[in-house]
Amino acid sequence: MTGAGGFVGRALVGALRQRGHRVSVAVRSPEAVPQGTEPRCIGDIATVANWAPALVGLDTIVHLAARVHLAGPQGEAAYMAANVAPTLRLAEAAAVAGVRRFVFLSSVKAMGEASPGRPLTEADPAMPADAYGRSKRAAEQGLAAIARRSGMDFVSLRPPLVHGPGVRANMLSLLRWIERGRPLPVSTAGNRRSLISVGNLASAIVSVVEHRESAGGVYMVTDGPALSTADLARGLAAGLGRQARLLPMPPMVLTLGSRLPVVGPALARLTGDLEIDGGLFRRTFDWNPVEDQAAALRATASWYAATSGIPVSDRSRAESPP
Protein backbone atom coordinates (compact mmCIF):
# COMPACT_ATOMS: atom_id res chain seq x y z
CA MET A 1 0.00 0.00 0.00
CA THR A 2 1.14 3.51 -0.77
CA GLY A 3 -0.15 6.46 1.23
CA ALA A 4 -0.59 4.29 4.34
CA GLY A 5 0.11 7.21 6.65
CA GLY A 6 -2.61 9.40 5.16
CA PHE A 7 -6.25 9.99 6.08
CA VAL A 8 -7.64 7.05 4.08
CA GLY A 9 -4.51 4.95 4.49
CA ARG A 10 -4.69 4.83 8.28
CA ALA A 11 -8.29 3.63 8.18
CA LEU A 12 -7.51 1.08 5.48
CA VAL A 13 -4.53 -0.40 7.34
CA GLY A 14 -6.76 -1.01 10.35
CA ALA A 15 -9.52 -2.56 8.23
CA LEU A 16 -7.12 -4.88 6.39
CA ARG A 17 -5.37 -6.03 9.55
CA GLN A 18 -8.72 -6.67 11.21
CA ARG A 19 -9.51 -9.03 8.32
CA GLY A 20 -6.22 -10.86 8.81
CA HIS A 21 -4.28 -9.43 5.85
CA ARG A 22 -0.53 -8.87 5.92
CA VAL A 23 0.13 -5.28 4.89
CA SER A 24 3.36 -4.01 3.34
CA VAL A 25 3.74 -0.27 2.91
CA ALA A 26 5.62 2.38 0.96
CA VAL A 27 5.84 5.56 3.04
CA ARG A 28 7.73 8.85 2.98
CA SER A 29 9.53 8.44 6.32
CA PRO A 30 10.14 5.81 9.02
CA GLU A 31 7.87 7.76 11.36
CA ALA A 32 4.95 7.22 8.96
CA VAL A 33 5.07 3.40 9.08
CA PRO A 34 1.76 2.24 10.63
CA GLN A 35 1.96 -0.22 13.49
CA GLY A 36 1.78 -3.84 12.41
CA THR A 37 2.85 -3.24 8.80
CA GLU A 38 6.00 -4.16 6.92
CA PRO A 39 7.88 -1.19 5.42
CA ARG A 40 9.24 -2.13 1.99
CA CYS A 41 9.99 1.32 0.61
CA ILE A 42 10.73 4.49 2.56
CA GLY A 43 10.99 7.76 0.67
CA ASP A 44 9.23 9.78 -1.99
CA ILE A 45 7.63 7.32 -4.42
CA ALA A 46 8.18 9.84 -7.23
CA THR A 47 11.92 9.20 -7.00
CA VAL A 48 11.94 5.38 -6.72
CA ALA A 49 14.11 4.09 -9.56
CA ASN A 50 13.59 0.35 -9.00
CA TRP A 51 10.39 -1.01 -7.46
CA ALA A 52 11.24 -4.67 -8.03
CA PRO A 53 12.69 -5.50 -4.57
CA ALA A 54 9.66 -4.01 -2.81
CA LEU A 55 7.12 -5.96 -4.86
CA VAL A 56 8.37 -9.52 -4.40
CA GLY A 57 5.58 -11.84 -3.31
CA LEU A 58 2.80 -9.24 -3.31
CA ASP A 59 -0.70 -10.20 -4.44
CA THR A 60 -2.36 -6.77 -4.55
CA ILE A 61 -1.21 -3.16 -4.62
CA VAL A 62 -3.46 -0.42 -3.25
CA HIS A 63 -2.22 2.93 -4.48
CA LEU A 64 -3.52 5.78 -2.32
CA ALA A 65 -0.63 8.23 -2.43
CA ALA A 66 -1.40 11.45 -4.32
CA ARG A 67 -0.84 15.19 -4.26
CA VAL A 68 -4.12 17.02 -3.74
CA HIS A 69 -3.49 20.72 -3.11
CA LEU A 70 -1.02 22.24 -5.53
CA ALA A 71 -1.17 25.85 -6.68
CA GLY A 72 0.61 28.30 -8.90
CA PRO A 73 1.25 28.54 -12.64
CA GLN A 74 2.93 25.12 -12.69
CA GLY A 75 -0.07 23.42 -11.08
CA GLU A 76 -1.09 21.33 -14.10
CA ALA A 77 2.40 20.01 -14.76
CA ALA A 78 3.00 19.47 -11.05
CA TYR A 79 -0.15 17.40 -10.68
CA MET A 80 0.79 15.26 -13.67
CA ALA A 81 4.32 14.77 -12.35
CA ALA A 82 3.07 13.83 -8.88
CA ASN A 83 -0.06 11.80 -9.65
CA VAL A 84 0.49 10.23 -13.06
CA ALA A 85 4.13 9.39 -13.74
CA PRO A 86 4.88 7.69 -10.35
CA THR A 87 1.59 5.78 -10.54
CA LEU A 88 2.38 4.36 -13.95
CA ARG A 89 5.96 3.46 -13.01
CA LEU A 90 4.67 1.54 -10.02
CA ALA A 91 2.02 -0.21 -12.12
CA GLU A 92 4.53 -1.21 -14.82
CA ALA A 93 6.78 -2.72 -12.15
CA ALA A 94 3.81 -4.47 -10.54
CA ALA A 95 2.84 -6.07 -13.83
CA VAL A 96 6.38 -7.36 -14.33
CA ALA A 97 6.43 -8.68 -10.74
CA GLY A 98 3.23 -10.67 -11.31
CA VAL A 99 0.98 -8.67 -8.99
CA ARG A 100 -2.60 -9.92 -9.41
CA ARG A 101 -4.53 -6.69 -8.88
CA PHE A 102 -3.75 -2.97 -8.83
CA VAL A 103 -6.30 -0.88 -6.90
CA PHE A 104 -6.18 2.85 -7.57
CA LEU A 105 -7.90 5.46 -5.45
CA SER A 106 -9.13 8.01 -7.97
CA SER A 107 -11.77 10.67 -7.33
CA VAL A 108 -15.16 11.79 -8.55
CA LYS A 109 -13.22 14.80 -9.82
CA ALA A 110 -12.00 12.55 -12.65
CA MET A 111 -15.63 12.82 -13.84
CA GLY A 112 -16.07 16.54 -13.27
CA GLU A 113 -17.46 19.01 -10.74
CA ALA A 114 -21.21 18.63 -11.28
CA SER A 115 -23.93 16.11 -12.00
CA PRO A 116 -26.53 16.81 -14.73
CA GLY A 117 -29.72 16.75 -12.65
CA ARG A 118 -29.32 13.02 -11.97
CA PRO A 119 -26.65 10.80 -10.40
CA LEU A 120 -23.50 10.30 -12.45
CA THR A 121 -22.74 6.71 -13.47
CA GLU A 122 -19.72 4.92 -14.89
CA ALA A 123 -21.29 5.26 -18.35
CA ASP A 124 -21.11 9.06 -18.30
CA PRO A 125 -18.19 10.69 -20.11
CA ALA A 126 -15.31 11.81 -17.92
CA MET A 127 -14.95 15.58 -18.14
CA PRO A 128 -12.58 16.66 -15.34
CA ALA A 129 -12.73 20.38 -14.71
CA ASP A 130 -9.49 21.01 -12.82
CA ALA A 131 -5.85 19.94 -12.86
CA TYR A 132 -6.25 17.47 -10.02
CA GLY A 133 -9.18 15.75 -11.74
CA ARG A 134 -7.31 15.65 -15.04
CA SER A 135 -4.32 14.02 -13.33
CA LYS A 136 -6.54 11.34 -11.82
CA ARG A 137 -8.21 10.69 -15.19
CA ALA A 138 -4.84 10.49 -16.95
CA ALA A 139 -3.61 8.00 -14.36
CA GLU A 140 -6.73 5.87 -14.89
CA GLN A 141 -6.20 5.83 -18.63
CA GLY A 142 -2.54 4.87 -18.27
CA LEU A 143 -3.35 2.13 -15.78
CA ALA A 144 -6.04 0.69 -18.05
CA ALA A 145 -3.52 0.52 -20.89
CA ILE A 146 -0.98 -1.29 -18.69
CA ALA A 147 -3.67 -3.73 -17.53
CA ARG A 148 -4.72 -4.53 -21.10
CA ARG A 149 -1.13 -5.08 -22.15
CA SER A 150 -0.06 -7.17 -19.18
CA GLY A 151 -3.19 -8.95 -18.00
CA MET A 152 -2.91 -7.46 -14.50
CA ASP A 153 -6.33 -6.68 -13.04
CA PHE A 154 -6.95 -2.97 -12.49
CA VAL A 155 -9.70 -1.40 -10.36
CA SER A 156 -10.17 2.34 -9.95
CA LEU A 157 -12.50 3.76 -7.31
CA ARG A 158 -13.99 7.24 -7.66
CA PRO A 159 -15.26 8.37 -4.27
CA PRO A 160 -16.96 11.72 -3.63
CA LEU A 161 -16.16 13.89 -0.59
CA VAL A 162 -14.62 11.68 2.13
CA HIS A 163 -15.17 12.54 5.78
CA GLY A 164 -14.30 11.08 9.15
CA PRO A 165 -12.04 11.63 12.15
CA GLY A 166 -8.89 13.36 10.94
CA VAL A 167 -10.51 14.94 7.89
CA ARG A 168 -8.93 18.03 6.35
CA ALA A 169 -9.63 20.48 3.52
CA ASN A 170 -13.23 21.45 2.67
CA MET A 171 -15.00 19.35 5.30
CA LEU A 172 -12.76 20.70 8.05
CA SER A 173 -13.48 24.24 6.86
CA LEU A 174 -17.22 23.55 6.97
CA LEU A 175 -16.95 22.18 10.52
CA ARG A 176 -15.08 25.29 11.64
CA TRP A 177 -17.64 27.54 10.00
CA ILE A 178 -20.54 25.81 11.73
CA GLU A 179 -18.78 25.60 15.10
CA ARG A 180 -18.14 29.35 15.03
CA GLY A 181 -21.80 30.08 14.34
CA ARG A 182 -21.28 31.67 10.97
CA PRO A 183 -24.27 31.72 8.60
CA LEU A 184 -24.45 29.59 5.45
CA PRO A 185 -26.58 30.81 2.50
CA VAL A 186 -27.83 27.31 1.67
CA SER A 187 -31.25 26.79 3.24
CA THR A 188 -32.99 27.09 -0.13
CA ALA A 189 -30.29 25.55 -2.33
CA GLY A 190 -31.96 22.11 -2.55
CA ASN A 191 -28.84 20.62 -4.11
CA ARG A 192 -27.67 16.98 -4.03
CA ARG A 193 -24.12 15.97 -3.08
CA SER A 194 -22.84 12.46 -2.45
CA LEU A 195 -20.27 11.67 0.21
CA ILE A 196 -18.66 8.67 1.94
CA SER A 197 -17.17 8.10 5.38
CA VAL A 198 -13.52 7.07 5.59
CA GLY A 199 -14.58 3.87 7.37
CA ASN A 200 -16.94 2.94 4.55
CA LEU A 201 -14.34 3.78 1.92
CA ALA A 202 -11.82 1.55 3.69
CA SER A 203 -14.42 -1.22 3.80
CA ALA A 204 -15.09 -0.80 0.08
CA ILE A 205 -11.38 -1.08 -0.74
CA VAL A 206 -11.11 -4.23 1.40
CA SER A 207 -13.96 -5.76 -0.62
CA VAL A 208 -11.98 -5.11 -3.82
CA VAL A 209 -8.86 -6.67 -2.33
CA GLU A 210 -10.77 -9.78 -1.28
CA HIS A 211 -12.85 -10.23 -4.43
CA ARG A 212 -11.06 -13.08 -6.18
CA GLU A 213 -12.89 -12.99 -9.50
CA SER A 214 -11.74 -10.53 -12.11
CA ALA A 215 -13.83 -7.39 -11.82
CA GLY A 216 -11.53 -4.79 -13.30
CA GLY A 217 -12.75 -1.37 -14.28
CA VAL A 218 -13.68 2.05 -12.95
CA TYR A 219 -16.33 2.31 -10.25
CA MET A 220 -18.18 5.06 -8.41
CA VAL A 221 -18.48 4.41 -4.67
CA THR A 222 -20.68 6.19 -2.14
CA ASP A 223 -22.27 5.11 1.13
CA GLY A 224 -25.77 6.55 1.19
CA PRO A 225 -28.27 8.88 -0.38
CA ALA A 226 -27.01 12.25 -1.52
CA LEU A 227 -27.56 15.14 0.89
CA SER A 228 -28.22 18.79 0.34
CA THR A 229 -25.56 21.09 1.77
CA ALA A 230 -28.21 22.26 4.25
CA ASP A 231 -28.82 18.69 5.46
CA LEU A 232 -25.09 18.05 5.68
CA ALA A 233 -24.65 21.21 7.77
CA ARG A 234 -27.51 20.18 10.06
CA GLY A 235 -26.01 16.73 10.59
CA LEU A 236 -22.59 18.14 11.43
CA ALA A 237 -24.09 20.82 13.67
CA ALA A 238 -25.99 18.19 15.65
CA GLY A 239 -22.73 16.34 16.25
CA LEU A 240 -21.18 19.57 17.50
CA GLY A 241 -24.07 20.38 19.81
CA ARG A 242 -24.71 23.48 17.75
CA GLN A 243 -27.53 24.90 15.70
CA ALA A 244 -26.69 25.37 12.03
CA ARG A 245 -27.33 28.96 10.90
CA LEU A 246 -28.81 28.48 7.45
CA LEU A 247 -29.95 31.55 5.55
CA PRO A 248 -32.31 31.64 2.55
CA MET A 249 -30.82 32.92 -0.65
CA PRO A 250 -32.71 33.36 -3.95
CA PRO A 251 -31.55 30.81 -6.55
CA MET A 252 -30.75 33.64 -8.98
CA VAL A 253 -28.33 35.16 -6.47
CA LEU A 254 -26.63 31.79 -5.92
CA THR A 255 -26.30 31.30 -9.68
CA LEU A 256 -24.78 34.73 -10.19
CA GLY A 257 -22.53 34.38 -7.17
CA SER A 258 -21.13 31.07 -8.43
CA ARG A 259 -19.78 32.95 -11.49
CA LEU A 260 -17.70 35.40 -9.48
CA PRO A 261 -13.94 35.02 -10.01
CA VAL A 262 -12.84 34.59 -6.37
CA VAL A 263 -15.70 33.21 -4.29
CA GLY A 264 -17.58 31.69 -7.23
CA PRO A 265 -15.93 28.24 -7.31
CA ALA A 266 -16.35 27.75 -3.54
CA LEU A 267 -19.99 28.84 -3.71
CA ALA A 268 -20.63 26.50 -6.64
CA ARG A 269 -19.19 23.58 -4.68
CA LEU A 270 -21.30 24.53 -1.69
CA THR A 271 -24.62 24.84 -3.50
CA GLY A 272 -24.22 22.77 -6.69
CA ASP A 273 -25.07 19.15 -7.45
CA LEU A 274 -22.46 16.40 -7.45
CA GLU A 275 -24.40 13.18 -7.03
CA ILE A 276 -23.13 9.74 -8.03
CA ASP A 277 -24.68 6.30 -8.37
CA GLY A 278 -22.67 3.63 -6.54
CA GLY A 279 -24.96 0.76 -7.49
CA LEU A 280 -22.59 -0.93 -9.94
CA PHE A 281 -19.83 -1.16 -7.34
CA ARG A 282 -22.19 -2.57 -4.72
CA ARG A 283 -23.49 -5.25 -7.08
CA THR A 284 -20.11 -6.19 -8.51
CA PHE A 285 -18.29 -6.52 -5.20
CA ASP A 286 -21.29 -7.50 -3.06
CA TRP A 287 -20.58 -4.54 -0.79
CA ASN A 288 -22.73 -2.65 1.66
CA PRO A 289 -21.65 0.19 3.95
CA VAL A 290 -20.47 -0.86 7.40
CA GLU A 291 -21.24 2.55 8.92
CA ASP A 292 -24.58 4.34 8.97
CA GLN A 293 -24.35 7.65 7.15
CA ALA A 294 -25.88 9.77 9.91
CA ALA A 295 -23.81 8.08 12.62
CA ALA A 296 -20.64 8.56 10.58
CA LEU A 297 -21.36 12.29 10.24
CA ARG A 298 -21.86 12.53 13.98
CA ALA A 299 -18.53 10.74 14.50
CA THR A 300 -16.80 13.25 12.23
CA ALA A 301 -18.31 16.15 14.14
CA SER A 302 -17.55 14.55 17.51
CA TRP A 303 -13.90 14.12 16.54
CA TYR A 304 -13.72 17.78 15.56
CA ALA A 305 -15.41 18.82 18.80
CA ALA A 306 -12.98 16.77 20.89
CA THR A 307 -9.89 18.08 19.12
CA SER A 308 -11.18 21.68 19.22
CA GLY A 309 -11.83 21.71 22.95
CA ILE A 310 -15.60 22.15 22.73
CA PRO A 311 -16.97 21.61 26.28
CA VAL A 312 -18.19 18.10 27.08
CA SER A 313 -21.59 19.51 28.06
CA ASP A 314 -22.00 20.71 24.48
CA ARG A 315 -20.55 17.61 22.90
CA SER A 316 -22.94 15.36 24.78
CA ARG A 317 -25.68 16.54 22.46
CA ALA A 318 -23.84 14.80 19.60
CA GLU A 319 -25.41 11.53 20.76
CA SER A 320 -28.77 12.66 19.41
CA PRO A 321 -29.43 11.83 15.73
CA PRO A 322 -29.26 14.78 13.36
Helices and strands as residue ranges (DSSP letters): H 7-18, E 24-27, G 30-32, E 38-42, G 45-47, H 52-55, E 60-63, H 75-83, H 85-97, E 101-105, G 108-110, H 131-150, E 153-158, E 161-163, H 169-179, E 195-197, H 198-210, E 217-220, H 229-240, H 251-257, H 264-271, H 279-285, H 293-308, H 312-315, G 316-319
